[in-house]
Amino acid sequence: PIISSIKSNLVGEDEQGLVQGALAAVRVVATAVADIFFGWFYRFATDNGTNEDRKATWWPLGAVTILGVLAFVIACTLPDKPPPPPANSQQPTGSVLSGSCKSEADKGKSPDSQVLSM
């Protein structure tokens, strides 16, 4: 939720849905890839669970630790102050439903024919 709110403050109102959808898609893909990869890696390191030595888990846990430290280092390189929002963030661009994107040729057409012509 925090990342979503930060990202939505950095884009205009007309782009917030796109950003929220992209964040959700990246989160889902990252979770799926991480579950598959680290599940396989843990199983490989422990010989399908037959190796009861605690040292067998050090490689997968070490990889997770390294990725966590790397993410922390990247987060520390981000600027302290976010960039200002785009100049058009106060004025939504409009949609086909509001009729604000009608061209001169489309002004006399019905809304159904405008959607089909786009």
Rosetta blueprint (number, residue, H / E / L):
1 P L
2 I H
3 I H
4 S H
5 S H
6 I H
7 K H
8 S H
9 N H
10 L H
11 V L
12 G L
13 E H
14 D H
15 E H
16 Q H
17 G H
18 L H
19 V H
20 Q H
21 G H
22 A H
23 L H
24 A H
25 A H
26 V H
27 R H
28 V H
29 V H
30 A H
31 T H
32 A H
33 V H
34 A H
35 D H
36 I H
37 F H
38 F H
39 G H
40 W H
41 F H
42 Y H
43 R H
44 F H
45 A H
46 T L
47 D L
48 N L
49 G L
50 T L
51 N L
52 E L
53 D L
54 R H
55 K H
56 A H
57 T H
58 W H
59 W H
60 P H
61 L H
62 G H
63 A H
64 V H
65 T H
66 I H
67 L H
68 G H
69 V H
70 L H
71 A H
72 F H
73 V H
74 I H
75 A H
76 C H
77 T L
78 L L
79 P L
80 D L
81 K L
82 P L
83 P L
84 P L
85 P L
86 P L
87 A H
88 N H
89 S H
90 Q H
91 Q L
92 P L
93 T L
94 G L
95 S L
96 V L
97 L L
98 S L
99 G L
100 S L
101 C L
102 K L
103 S L
104 E L
105 A L
106 D L
107 K L
108 G L
109 K L
110 S L
111 P H
112 D H
113 S H
114 Q H
115 V H
116 L H
117 S H
118 M L
